[in-house]
């Protein structure tokens, strides 16, 4: 009986510690939609990174670790060669406060990208959640 109880308890703890998939908050715009995610959700996604991570803030104000690219928010269309050619590839955008990345997310959707994610609150929200920036 003790073994069964221990096995059941271990299974419950194991399942409850598993990361839940991050879904974000859907933002619908003309031509499509993108996902807003919190700093906590991004932190979870970075553990098993499967996306292109783009800092769109200008001027440079630091990076979140594991950033892949820096593309100015207002030059997304001029830098398509840096982005995945697969328009379904997951791309996560961020800036300092969230406004520039929102503009970049909307532009990316207008350009046909279907799996765009935007960090709510940007680097400021990341820091408020207790995470560090690279300077």
N, C-alpha and C positions, 0 to 999 in steps of 0.2 A: 504494500500500500504506500509506503514511504517513497519507494522508487517511482511509482506511478505519479504521485503528487509532485515529486522533484522534476520528472520529465515534463509534466504538464506546465509547471511553473517556468521551467527553462524555455519551453516552446513559446509561451505567452510573452516572456521578456524578449526573446529573440525577435519575434514578429513585431512587437511594439517598438523596437529600436531600429527597425528597417526604415530607410528614408522613403517618404511618400513622394510620388512624382510631383514635380513642380508644374502647376498649370497656369499660374499668373492670373491676371485680370484682363479680360478681352476688351480692347478699345476698338470700336467700329468707326471707320472713316469712309469717305467716298473711295470706292475702288478696292476695299478690303478691310483688313483689321491687323492689329498687332497686339502683343501681350505686354502688360506692365508687370514687373516683378519687384518684390521688396529686396532689401539687402540680405535678409535671412534666406530668402528663396535663392538668390544668386549665390550665396555662400554654399548652399546645398548643391547647386548645379556645378559649382567649380570643383567639387570633390570628384566628380566623374565627368570632366569637361568634354563635351561633344559639340562644341559650337565655336564660331569665330567671334572673338571678343574685341570690340572696337570702341576706343575712346574718341569721341567726336568733339571734345571741348577745345576751344581756342580762346586765348592762348593757353599753352600747356600749363596745367596746374597739378600734375601728378598722375599716377596710374594706379589702378587696382592690380594686384598681382595677377599674372597670367594673361595680361592684355596682349592681343596679337597685333593689332594695327592702331594707328592714329590717323584718322581722316577728318578734316574739318567738317562740321555739321552741314555747312552750306556748300560743300564740294563733293557730296556723295556721288552725284551723277558724273562728275569729272574723274572719279577714281574707281569706276566699276571694275577695272582690270585687277584691282587689289582684292575685290570681294569674290566669293565663290561664283563660278559660272552657273551652278545649279541654283535656280531661284527658290528652291524649296529648302536649301541649307539653312540651318539655324544660325542666326546672327543676333548677338546681344550687344546693344548700344548703351553707352553712358556718357555723361558729361559732368560738370561740376554740381549743378542743381537740378537737372532734369529737363530744362526748357530746350536746350540745344539738341539733346538726344530725342526729344519728342518730335522736333522738326525733322531730324534725320530719319526717324522711324516712319513718319508720314511720307517723306520723299521716297524712302526705300519701298514702301508699299506701292506708291504711285509708279515706281519703276518695275513693278511686277514681283517683288520678293514676297513670299508667303509665310515665312517663319521668322518674323522679326520680333525681338524682345527688347524692352526699354526698362532700364533701372529707374524705378520711382525714387525721386529725391537725389539721384546722382551720387557723386562722391561724398557730398555732405550727408546724405542719408546713410551711406556706407559707414562713414566715420561715427555718426550718431548711434549706429547699431553696435559700435565697439570694435570695428575692423580698421586695420591700418591701410595707409596709402604708401606707394613707393614714390619718392620725390625725384 
